[in-house]
């Protein structure tokens, strides 16, 4: 079970975040609603991994909003501040835009992350014509870092050769 401090997230977030049924929700200045949730996934290297799920509720194109990036990163930063677990990122493939989602999230994270604080491992494969992009982000202070990255790389190699 992961822990979060909603006041800590809201102190760092430009948008007010509410906790509803275990999901973090917020509304942008343009009245676009987002939901951020975490689901427990597989164990890697003896450590739990949690997939971050980012959903835009309205099915509408929205202009670039740097406050969305800052809000999502406030939640991610609190995940790592309060937990010594693995963040798993898997891109949605429903509309064929998974490659651009992967680039955007990785750019956000790498641009804003404290240098040397995290190890990021990525994998990509094609399954039934769809690109699957997976990444793990592990804080370098995690004592199981090597076991985690070794197991991810082994699983990723098996995934990409099948």
Protein Blocks (a to p, Z undefined) as FASTA:
>chain_A
ZZddfklmmmmpmbdcddeehiacdddfkopacdddddddddeehiacdddddddfbacd
ddddfklmmmmmmmmmmmmmmpccdddddddfklopmmmmmmmmmmmmmmmpcghkaccd
dddddeehiacdddddddfklmklmmmmmmmmmmmmmmmmZZ
